[in-house]
Amino acid sequence: MPRQSAESRAAAAFQAGGAPPEPSSRPLKPTWLASRAAELFEEIAGFATWLTVADSDKLAAWCARHAEYEQSGKGASWPASARSDHRAAASELGIS
């Protein structure tokens, strides 16, 4: 079963008669996020009050990638394109 994005889950809940999520709702940590990436998610969601549930998937992906970065010796084996993408995602989330 493929994962559903936060937006898809919110749309399905709305179509089923539920209320749309409030824009101020906090990001939801996905169940697949584990260990250091999950810690990063909780840490960032705690201080980044501008992030909403719509940012959940992008934040989770950034946290998973950043945990890989930390484990690889701070990016020793990362190509420049991966570093650039990682920085761009952080900038989009407002956490750079």
Biopython code that builds the backbone (N, CA, C, O; Angstrom):
import numpy as np
from Bio.PDB.StructureBuilder import StructureBuilder

atoms = [
    (1, "MET", "N", (0.843, -1.179, 0.000)),
    (1, "MET", "CA", (0.000, 0.000, 0.000)),
    (1, "MET", "C", (0.888, 1.241, 0.000)),
    (1, "MET", "O", (1.722, 1.390, 0.894)),
    (2, "PRO", "N", (0.734, 2.133, -0.975)),
    (2, "PRO", "CA", (1.571, 3.322, -1.029)),
    (2, "PRO", "C", (1.220, 4.289, 0.101)),
    (2, "PRO", "O", (0.091, 4.333, 0.589)),
    (3, "ARG", "N", (2.230, 5.058, 0.492)),
    (3, "ARG", "CA", (1.998, 6.061, 1.540)),
    (3, "ARG", "C", (1.129, 7.168, 0.984)),
    (3, "ARG", "O", (1.174, 7.470, -0.209)),
    (4, "GLN", "N", (0.339, 7.770, 1.855)),
    (4, "GLN", "CA", (-0.476, 8.909, 1.480)),
    (4, "GLN", "C", (0.168, 10.166, 2.037)),
    (4, "GLN", "O", (0.649, 10.177, 3.170)),
    (5, "SER", "N", (0.175, 11.210, 1.250)),
    (5, "SER", "CA", (0.715, 12.476, 1.730)),
    (5, "SER", "C", (-0.255, 13.087, 2.732)),
    (5, "SER", "O", (-1.417, 12.689, 2.812)),
    (6, "ALA", "N", (0.233, 14.051, 3.489)),
    (6, "ALA", "CA", (-0.617, 14.753, 4.448)),
    (6, "ALA", "C", (-1.773, 15.441, 3.727)),
    (6, "ALA", "O", (-2.894, 15.491, 4.234)),
    (7, "GLU", "N", (-1.486, 15.966, 2.544)),
    (7, "GLU", "CA", (-2.530, 16.633, 1.770)),
    (7, "GLU", "C", (-3.615, 15.645, 1.340)),
    (7, "GLU", "O", (-4.802, 15.966, 1.383)),
    (8, "SER", "N", (-3.205, 14.439, 0.924)),
    (8, "SER", "CA", (-4.168, 13.418, 0.508)),
    (8, "SER", "C", (-5.036, 12.980, 1.672)),
    (8, "SER", "O", (-6.246, 12.808, 1.527)),
    (9, "ARG", "N", (-4.407, 12.800, 2.839)),
    (9, "ARG", "CA", (-5.176, 12.404, 4.029)),
    (9, "ARG", "C", (-6.177, 13.484, 4.418)),
    (9, "ARG", "O", (-7.315, 13.181, 4.776)),
    (10, "ALA", "N", (-5.750, 14.758, 4.345)),
    (10, "ALA", "CA", (-6.633, 15.862, 4.687)),
    (10, "ALA", "C", (-7.795, 15.948, 3.695)),
    (10, "ALA", "O", (-8.937, 16.186, 4.088)),
    (11, "ALA", "N", (-7.496, 15.751, 2.404)),
    (11, "ALA", "CA", (-8.553, 15.795, 1.388)),
    (11, "ALA", "C", (-9.548, 14.660, 1.591)),
    (11, "ALA", "O", (-10.755, 14.870, 1.473)),
    (12, "ALA", "N", (-9.056, 13.451, 1.898)),
    (12, "ALA", "CA", (-9.951, 12.314, 2.119)),
    (12, "ALA", "C", (-10.836, 12.555, 3.333)),
    (12, "ALA", "O", (-12.023, 12.228, 3.310)),
    (13, "ALA", "N", (-10.270, 13.124, 4.393)),
    (13, "ALA", "CA", (-11.062, 13.410, 5.594)),
    (13, "ALA", "C", (-12.131, 14.454, 5.285)),
    (13, "ALA", "O", (-13.264, 14.337, 5.751)),
    (14, "PHE", "N", (-11.777, 15.474, 4.503)),
    (14, "PHE", "CA", (-12.734, 16.514, 4.154)),
    (14, "PHE", "C", (-13.856, 15.955, 3.290)),
    (14, "PHE", "O", (-15.026, 16.267, 3.511)),
    (15, "GLN", "N", (-13.502, 15.119, 2.297)),
    (15, "GLN", "CA", (-14.511, 14.530, 1.420)),
    (15, "GLN", "C", (-15.428, 13.578, 2.164)),
    (15, "GLN", "O", (-16.570, 13.364, 1.757)),
    (16, "ALA", "N", (-14.933, 13.003, 3.256)),
    (16, "ALA", "CA", (-15.751, 12.094, 4.055)),
    (16, "ALA", "C", (-16.647, 12.859, 5.030)),
    (16, "ALA", "O", (-17.352, 12.246, 5.831)),
    (17, "GLY", "N", (-16.626, 14.174, 4.968)),
    (17, "GLY", "CA", (-17.495, 14.973, 5.812)),
    (17, "GLY", "C", (-16.797, 15.603, 6.995)),
    (17, "GLY", "O", (-17.434, 16.297, 7.788)),
    (18, "GLY", "N", (-15.525, 15.383, 7.128)),
    (18, "GLY", "CA", (-14.778, 15.990, 8.230)),
    (18, "GLY", "C", (-14.397, 17.414, 7.904)),
    (18, "GLY", "O", (-14.482, 17.846, 6.755)),
    (19, "ALA", "N", (-13.984, 18.125, 8.902)),
    (19, "ALA", "CA", (-13.559, 19.504, 8.713)),
    (19, "ALA", "C", (-12.126, 19.522, 8.178)),
    (19, "ALA", "O", (-11.328, 18.654, 8.532)),
    (20, "PRO", "N", (-11.795, 20.485, 7.342)),
    (20, "PRO", "CA", (-10.413, 20.585, 6.880)),
    (20, "PRO", "C", (-9.511, 20.942, 8.054)),
    (20, "PRO", "O", (-9.963, 21.580, 9.005)),
    (21, "PRO", "N", (-8.256, 20.546, 8.006)),
    (21, "PRO", "CA", (-7.362, 20.873, 9.112)),
    (21, "PRO", "C", (-7.132, 22.374, 9.206)),
    (21, "PRO", "O", (-7.136, 23.074, 8.194)),
    (22, "GLU", "N", (-6.938, 22.852, 10.397)),
    (22, "GLU", "CA", (-6.637, 24.260, 10.605)),
    (22, "GLU", "C", (-5.248, 24.553, 10.048)),
    (22, "GLU", "O", (-4.346, 23.728, 10.193)),
    (23, "PRO", "N", (-5.057, 25.701, 9.417)),
    (23, "PRO", "CA", (-3.744, 26.024, 8.878)),
    (23, "PRO", "C", (-2.653, 26.063, 9.949)),
    (23, "PRO", "O", (-1.475, 25.869, 9.651)),
    (24, "SER", "N", (-3.052, 26.312, 11.186)),
    (24, "SER", "CA", (-2.061, 26.397, 12.253)),
    (24, "SER", "C", (-1.738, 25.037, 12.866)),
    (24, "SER", "O", (-0.962, 24.959, 13.818)),
    (25, "SER", "N", (-2.324, 23.962, 12.331)),
    (25, "SER", "CA", (-2.061, 22.648, 12.910)),
    (25, "SER", "C", (-0.602, 22.265, 12.694)),
    (25, "SER", "O", (-0.013, 22.588, 11.662)),
    (26, "ARG", "N", (-0.037, 21.592, 13.649)),
    (26, "ARG", "CA", (1.376, 21.230, 13.652)),
    (26, "ARG", "C", (1.665, 20.091, 12.675)),
    (26, "ARG", "O", (0.764, 19.315, 12.357)),
    (27, "PRO", "N", (2.905, 19.978, 12.194)),
    (27, "PRO", "CA", (3.267, 18.854, 11.329)),
    (27, "PRO", "C", (3.058, 17.516, 12.042)),
    (27, "PRO", "O", (3.265, 17.405, 13.251)),
    (28, "LEU", "N", (2.651, 16.516, 11.284)),
    (28, "LEU", "CA", (2.427, 15.176, 11.825)),
    (28, "LEU", "C", (3.588, 14.276, 11.420)),
    (28, "LEU", "O", (3.893, 14.133, 10.236)),
    (29, "LYS", "N", (4.233, 13.670, 12.416)),
    (29, "LYS", "CA", (5.371, 12.791, 12.132)),
    (29, "LYS", "C", (4.856, 11.481, 11.546)),
    (29, "LYS", "O", (4.007, 10.830, 12.155)),
    (30, "PRO", "N", (5.353, 11.081, 10.368)),
    (30, "PRO", "CA", (4.915, 9.821, 9.771)),
    (30, "PRO", "C", (5.465, 8.624, 10.554)),
    (30, "PRO", "O", (6.507, 8.710, 11.203)),
    (31, "THR", "N", (4.742, 7.517, 10.477)),
    (31, "THR", "CA", (5.134, 6.323, 11.235)),
    (31, "THR", "C", (6.425, 5.707, 10.722)),
    (31, "THR", "O", (7.111, 5.023, 11.483)),
    (32, "TRP", "N", (6.780, 5.922, 9.469)),
    (32, "TRP", "CA", (7.992, 5.315, 8.907)),
    (32, "TRP", "C", (9.264, 6.019, 9.347)),
    (32, "TRP", "O", (10.355, 5.479, 9.163)),
    (33, "LEU", "N", (9.155, 7.198, 9.919)),
    (33, "LEU", "CA", (10.328, 7.954, 10.343)),
    (33, "LEU", "C", (10.837, 7.382, 11.662)),
    (33, "LEU", "O", (10.077, 7.267, 12.623)),
    (34, "ALA", "N", (12.117, 7.024, 11.713)),
    (34, "ALA", "CA", (12.638, 6.350, 12.898)),
    (34, "ALA", "C", (13.941, 6.975, 13.385)),
    (34, "ALA", "O", (14.570, 7.762, 12.678)),
    (35, "SER", "N", (14.324, 6.620, 14.570)),
    (35, "SER", "CA", (15.583, 6.954, 15.243)),
    (35, "SER", "C", (15.939, 8.431, 15.136)),
    (35, "SER", "O", (15.126, 9.289, 15.482)),
    (36, "ARG", "N", (17.141, 8.737, 14.661)),
    (36, "ARG", "CA", (17.637, 10.114, 14.634)),
    (36, "ARG", "C", (16.748, 11.020, 13.799)),
    (36, "ARG", "O", (16.543, 12.179, 14.157)),
    (37, "ALA", "N", (16.220, 10.516, 12.697)),
    (37, "ALA", "CA", (15.338, 11.331, 11.851)),
    (37, "ALA", "C", (14.080, 11.733, 12.619)),
    (37, "ALA", "O", (13.614, 12.865, 12.494)),
    (38, "ALA", "N", (13.529, 10.815, 13.411)),
    (38, "ALA", "CA", (12.342, 11.126, 14.215)),
    (38, "ALA", "C", (12.676, 12.170, 15.277)),
    (38, "ALA", "O", (11.867, 13.054, 15.557)),
    (39, "GLU", "N", (13.864, 12.067, 15.867)),
    (39, "GLU", "CA", (14.293, 13.064, 16.857)),
    (39, "GLU", "C", (14.401, 14.444, 16.222)),
    (39, "GLU", "O", (13.960, 15.438, 16.800)),
    (40, "LEU", "N", (14.993, 14.499, 15.024)),
    (40, "LEU", "CA", (15.109, 15.769, 14.310)),
    (40, "LEU", "C", (13.735, 16.359, 14.008)),
    (40, "LEU", "O", (13.518, 17.561, 14.157)),
    (41, "PHE", "N", (12.807, 15.495, 13.581)),
    (41, "PHE", "CA", (11.451, 15.941, 13.261)),
    (41, "PHE", "C", (10.822, 16.603, 14.480)),
    (41, "PHE", "O", (10.291, 17.709, 14.383)),
    (42, "GLU", "N", (10.878, 15.930, 15.627)),
    (42, "GLU", "CA", (10.278, 16.469, 16.852)),
    (42, "GLU", "C", (10.951, 17.768, 17.267)),
    (42, "GLU", "O", (10.283, 18.713, 17.688)),
    (43, "GLU", "N", (12.272, 17.815, 17.150)),
    (43, "GLU", "CA", (13.019, 19.015, 17.526)),
    (43, "GLU", "C", (12.613, 20.201, 16.654)),
    (43, "GLU", "O", (12.330, 21.284, 17.167)),
    (44, "ILE", "N", (12.587, 20.000, 15.352)),
    (44, "ILE", "CA", (12.272, 21.099, 14.432)),
    (44, "ILE", "C", (10.810, 21.502, 14.547)),
    (44, "ILE", "O", (10.496, 22.693, 14.555)),
    (45, "ALA", "N", (9.910, 20.525, 14.636)),
    (45, "ALA", "CA", (8.485, 20.844, 14.767)),
    (45, "ALA", "C", (8.221, 21.618, 16.057)),
    (45, "ALA", "O", (7.259, 22.381, 16.145)),
    (46, "GLY", "N", (9.081, 21.418, 17.052)),
    (46, "GLY", "CA", (8.915, 22.123, 18.321)),
    (46, "GLY", "C", (9.216, 23.610, 18.243)),
    (46, "GLY", "O", (8.569, 24.402, 18.928)),
    (47, "PHE", "N", (10.181, 24.005, 17.427)),
    (47, "PHE", "CA", (10.520, 25.430, 17.363)),
    (47, "PHE", "C", (10.042, 26.118, 16.093)),
    (47, "PHE", "O", (9.904, 27.341, 16.079)),
    (48, "ALA", "N", (9.789, 25.375, 15.038)),
    (48, "ALA", "CA", (9.392, 25.976, 13.762)),
    (48, "ALA", "C", (7.870, 26.142, 13.733)),
    (48, "ALA", "O", (7.157, 25.383, 13.077)),
    (49, "THR", "N", (7.402, 27.143, 14.452)),
    (49, "THR", "CA", (5.959, 27.332, 14.620)),
    (49, "THR", "C", (5.243, 27.711, 13.331)),
    (49, "THR", "O", (4.014, 27.667, 13.283)),
    (50, "TRP", "N", (5.970, 28.078, 12.295)),
    (50, "TRP", "CA", (5.363, 28.445, 11.016)),
    (50, "TRP", "C", (5.020, 27.225, 10.160)),
    (50, "TRP", "O", (4.293, 27.353, 9.176)),
    (51, "LEU", "N", (5.529, 26.053, 10.518)),
    (51, "LEU", "CA", (5.226, 24.845, 9.746)),
    (51, "LEU", "C", (3.840, 24.323, 10.097)),
    (51, "LEU", "O", (3.410, 24.399, 11.248)),
    (52, "THR", "N", (3.144, 23.789, 9.093)),
    (52, "THR", "CA", (1.798, 23.249, 9.300)),
    (52, "THR", "C", (1.766, 21.781, 8.887)),
    (52, "THR", "O", (2.780, 21.213, 8.481)),
    (53, "VAL", "N", (0.600, 21.186, 8.998)),
    (53, "VAL", "CA", (0.438, 19.787, 8.618)),
    (53, "VAL", "C", (0.792, 19.572, 7.146)),
    (53, "VAL", "O", (1.224, 18.484, 6.765)),
    (54, "ALA", "N", (0.615, 20.585, 6.333)),
    (54, "ALA", "CA", (0.948, 20.475, 4.910)),
    (54, "ALA", "C", (2.447, 20.317, 4.680)),
    (54, "ALA", "O", (2.862, 19.857, 3.616)),
    (55, "ASP", "N", (3.258, 20.690, 5.656)),
    (55, "ASP", "CA", (4.713, 20.569, 5.543)),
    (55, "ASP", "C", (5.241, 19.240, 6.073)),
    (55, "ASP", "O", (6.450, 19.010, 6.044)),
    (56, "SER", "N", (4.378, 18.375, 6.549)),
    (56, "SER", "CA", (4.785, 17.133, 7.207)),
    (56, "SER", "C", (5.696, 16.265, 6.344)),
    (56, "SER", "O", (6.759, 15.841, 6.798)),
    (57, "ASP", "N", (5.295, 16.001, 5.121)),
    (57, "ASP", "CA", (6.081, 15.106, 4.265)),
    (57, "ASP", "C", (7.436, 15.698, 3.895)),
    (57, "ASP", "O", (8.446, 14.995, 3.907)),
    (58, "LYS", "N", (7.460, 16.981, 3.569)),
    (58, "LYS", "CA", (8.732, 17.612, 3.208)),
    (58, "LYS", "C", (9.666, 17.645, 4.419)),
    (58, "LYS", "O", (10.864, 17.394, 4.283)),
    (59, "LEU", "N", (9.123, 17.953, 5.603)),
    (59, "LEU", "CA", (9.945, 17.965, 6.808)),
    (59, "LEU", "C", (10.465, 16.567, 7.122)),
    (59, "LEU", "O", (11.627, 16.412, 7.500)),
    (60, "ALA", "N", (9.623, 15.553, 6.972)),
    (60, "ALA", "CA", (10.058, 14.181, 7.229)),
    (60, "ALA", "C", (11.170, 13.766, 6.267)),
    (60, "ALA", "O", (12.150, 13.143, 6.673)),
    (61, "ALA", "N", (11.012, 14.115, 4.997)),
    (61, "ALA", "CA", (12.043, 13.776, 4.005)),
    (61, "ALA", "C", (13.344, 14.499, 4.323)),
    (61, "ALA", "O", (14.420, 13.911, 4.213)),
    (62, "TRP", "N", (13.258, 15.771, 4.718)),
    (62, "TRP", "CA", (14.463, 16.512, 5.070)),
    (62, "TRP", "C", (15.148, 15.889, 6.287)),
    (62, "TRP", "O", (16.371, 15.757, 6.311)),
    (63, "CYS", "N", (14.366, 15.509, 7.292)),
    (63, "CYS", "CA", (14.933, 14.911, 8.507)),
    (63, "CYS", "C", (15.610, 13.573, 8.203)),
    (63, "CYS", "O", (16.687, 13.291, 8.726)),
    (64, "ALA", "N", (14.983, 12.751, 7.360)),
    (64, "ALA", "CA", (15.584, 11.464, 6.985)),
    (64, "ALA", "C", (16.899, 11.698, 6.252)),
    (64, "ALA", "O", (17.886, 11.006, 6.502)),
    (65, "ARG", "N", (16.910, 12.663, 5.357)),
    (65, "ARG", "CA", (18.115, 12.964, 4.594)),
    (65, "ARG", "C", (19.197, 13.548, 5.491)),
    (65, "ARG", "O", (20.376, 13.241, 5.319)),
    (66, "HIS", "N", (18.807, 14.388, 6.448)),
    (66, "HIS", "CA", (19.793, 14.985, 7.346)),
    (66, "HIS", "C", (20.387, 13.936, 8.287)),
    (66, "HIS", "O", (21.569, 14.008, 8.626)),
    (67, "ALA", "N", (19.580, 12.968, 8.707)),
    (67, "ALA", "CA", (20.103, 11.875, 9.534)),
    (67, "ALA", "C", (21.145, 11.076, 8.746)),
    (67, "ALA", "O", (22.162, 10.663, 9.302)),
    (68, "GLU", "N", (20.889, 10.857, 7.445)),
    (68, "GLU", "CA", (21.877, 10.192, 6.590)),
    (68, "GLU", "C", (23.164, 11.015, 6.508)),
    (68, "GLU", "O", (24.270, 10.477, 6.548)),
    (69, "TYR", "N", (22.989, 12.330, 6.392)),
    (69, "TYR", "CA", (24.133, 13.239, 6.324)),
    (69, "TYR", "C", (24.986, 13.118, 7.587)),
    (69, "TYR", "O", (26.211, 13.031, 7.501)),
    (70, "GLU", "N", (24.351, 13.113, 8.750)),
    (70, "GLU", "CA", (25.083, 12.996, 10.015)),
    (70, "GLU", "C", (25.810, 11.655, 10.117)),
    (70, "GLU", "O", (26.943, 11.596, 10.593)),
    (71, "GLN", "N", (25.161, 10.586, 9.671)),
    (71, "GLN", "CA", (25.747, 9.252, 9.773)),
    (71, "GLN", "C", (26.889, 9.044, 8.778)),
    (71, "GLN", "O", (27.751, 8.194, 8.997)),
    (72, "SER", "N", (26.901, 9.809, 7.695)),
    (72, "SER", "CA", (27.934, 9.621, 6.667)),
    (72, "SER", "C", (29.200, 10.417, 6.959)),
    (72, "SER", "O", (30.057, 10.561, 6.086)),
    (73, "GLY", "N", (29.323, 10.926, 8.157)),
    (73, "GLY", "CA", (30.501, 11.729, 8.473)),
    (73, "GLY", "C", (30.353, 13.149, 7.993)),
    (73, "GLY", "O", (31.290, 13.734, 7.450)),
    (74, "LYS", "N", (29.184, 13.698, 8.192)),
    (74, "LYS", "CA", (28.872, 15.085, 7.803)),
    (74, "LYS", "C", (29.039, 15.316, 6.307)),
    (74, "LYS", "O", (29.620, 16.314, 5.880)),
    (75, "GLY", "N", (28.523, 14.382, 5.522)),
    (75, "GLY", "CA", (28.455, 14.580, 4.087)),
    (75, "GLY", "C", (29.703, 14.264, 3.307)),
    (75, "GLY", "O", (29.846, 14.705, 2.166)),
    (76, "ALA", "N", (30.608, 13.512, 3.892)),
    (76, "ALA", "CA", (31.863, 13.209, 3.201)),
    (76, "ALA", "C", (31.629, 12.528, 1.859)),
    (76, "ALA", "O", (32.391, 12.736, 0.914)),
    (77, "SER", "N", (30.588, 11.723, 1.771)),
    (77, "SER", "CA", (30.334, 10.991, 0.527)),
    (77, "SER", "C", (29.173, 11.579, -0.280)),
    (77, "SER", "O", (28.719, 10.958, -1.241)),
    (78, "TRP", "N", (28.698, 12.739, 0.089)),
    (78, "TRP", "CA", (27.579, 13.364, -0.617)),
    (78, "TRP", "C", (28.070, 14.120, -1.845)),
    (78, "TRP", "O", (29.017, 14.902, -1.748)),
    (79, "PRO", "N", (27.442, 13.900, -3.001)),
    (79, "PRO", "CA", (27.789, 14.720, -4.171)),
    (79, "PRO", "C", (27.240, 16.144, -3.996)),
    (79, "PRO", "O", (26.341, 16.373, -3.186)),
    (80, "ALA", "N", (27.768, 17.061, -4.733)),
    (80, "ALA", "CA", (27.355, 18.461, -4.630)),
    (80, "ALA", "C", (25.868, 18.636, -4.906)),
    (80, "ALA", "O", (25.218, 19.471, -4.278)),
    (81, "SER", "N", (25.325, 17.862, -5.833)),
    (81, "SER", "CA", (23.897, 17.995, -6.152)),
    (81, "SER", "C", (23.028, 17.620, -4.958)),
    (81, "SER", "O", (21.996, 18.250, -4.727)),
    (82, "ALA", "N", (23.427, 16.604, -4.195)),
    (82, "ALA", "CA", (22.653, 16.205, -3.010)),
    (82, "ALA", "C", (22.713, 17.292, -1.947)),
    (82, "ALA", "O", (21.711, 17.576, -1.290)),
    (83, "ARG", "N", (23.877, 17.899, -1.777)),
    (83, "ARG", "CA", (24.005, 18.983, -0.800)),
    (83, "ARG", "C", (23.141, 20.173, -1.200)),
    (83, "ARG", "O", (22.495, 20.795, -0.357)),
    (84, "SER", "N", (23.136, 20.477, -2.478)),
    (84, "SER", "CA", (22.332, 21.592, -2.970)),
    (84, "SER", "C", (20.848, 21.339, -2.758)),
    (84, "SER", "O", (20.125, 22.231, -2.315)),
    (85, "ASP", "N", (20.387, 20.134, -3.070)),
    (85, "ASP", "CA", (18.977, 19.791, -2.867)),
    (85, "ASP", "C", (18.596, 19.866, -1.398)),
    (85, "ASP", "O", (17.514, 20.337, -1.049)),
    (86, "HIS", "N", (19.493, 19.397, -0.543)),
    (86, "HIS", "CA", (19.235, 19.399, 0.898)),
    (86, "HIS", "C", (19.117, 20.830, 1.424)),
    (86, "HIS", "O", (18.223, 21.139, 2.212)),
    (87, "ARG", "N", (20.024, 21.693, 0.981)),
    (87, "ARG", "CA", (19.970, 23.108, 1.390)),
    (87, "ARG", "C", (18.706, 23.786, 0.860)),
    (87, "ARG", "O", (18.095, 24.590, 1.563)),
    (88, "ALA", "N", (18.316, 23.469, -0.361)),
    (88, "ALA", "CA", (17.114, 24.071, -0.947)),
    (88, "ALA", "C", (15.863, 23.664, -0.156)),
    (88, "ALA", "O", (14.992, 24.496, 0.100)),
    (89, "ALA", "N", (15.776, 22.391, 0.229)),
    (89, "ALA", "CA", (14.623, 21.933, 1.006)),
    (89, "ALA", "C", (14.574, 22.624, 2.359)),
    (89, "ALA", "O", (13.498, 22.995, 2.828)),
    (90, "ALA", "N", (15.731, 22.801, 2.990)),
    (90, "ALA", "CA", (15.780, 23.512, 4.275)),
    (90, "ALA", "C", (15.307, 24.944, 4.111)),
    (90, "ALA", "O", (14.589, 25.473, 4.961)),
    (91, "SER", "N", (15.709, 25.567, 3.020)),
    (91, "SER", "CA", (15.293, 26.931, 2.757)),
    (91, "SER", "C", (13.776, 27.009, 2.530)),
    (91, "SER", "O", (13.124, 27.928, 3.025)),
    (92, "GLU", "N", (13.222, 26.061, 1.794)),
    (92, "GLU", "CA", (11.774, 26.042, 1.550)),
    (92, "GLU", "C", (10.993, 25.869, 2.850)),
    (92, "GLU", "O", (9.901, 26.415, 3.008)),
    (93, "LEU", "N", (11.566, 25.103, 3.775)),
    (93, "LEU", "CA", (10.915, 24.889, 5.076)),
    (93, "LEU", "C", (11.165, 26.042, 6.043)),
    (93, "LEU", "O", (10.508, 26.141, 7.079)),
    (94, "GLY", "N", (12.110, 26.908, 5.707)),
    (94, "GLY", "CA", (12.426, 28.024, 6.571)),
    (94, "GLY", "C", (13.304, 27.646, 7.758)),
    (94, "GLY", "O", (13.257, 28.296, 8.802)),
    (95, "ILE", "N", (14.111, 26.588, 7.595)),
    (95, "ILE", "CA", (14.952, 26.119, 8.700)),
    (95, "ILE", "C", (16.432, 26.212, 8.378)),
    (95, "ILE", "O", (17.252, 25.617, 9.077)),
    (96, "SER", "N", (16.787, 26.943, 7.340)),
    (96, "SER", "CA", (18.210, 27.031, 6.982)),
    (96, "SER", "C", (18.893, 28.141, 7.741)),
    (96, "SER", "O", (20.091, 28.362, 7.567)),
]
sb = StructureBuilder()
sb.init_structure("model")
sb.init_model(0)
sb.init_chain("A")
sb.init_seg("    ")
for serial, (resi, resn, name, xyz) in enumerate(atoms, 1):
    if name == "N":
        sb.init_residue(resn, " ", resi, " ")
    sb.init_atom(name, np.array(xyz, "f"), 0.0, 1.0, " ", f" {name:<3s}", serial, name[0])
structure = sb.get_structure()
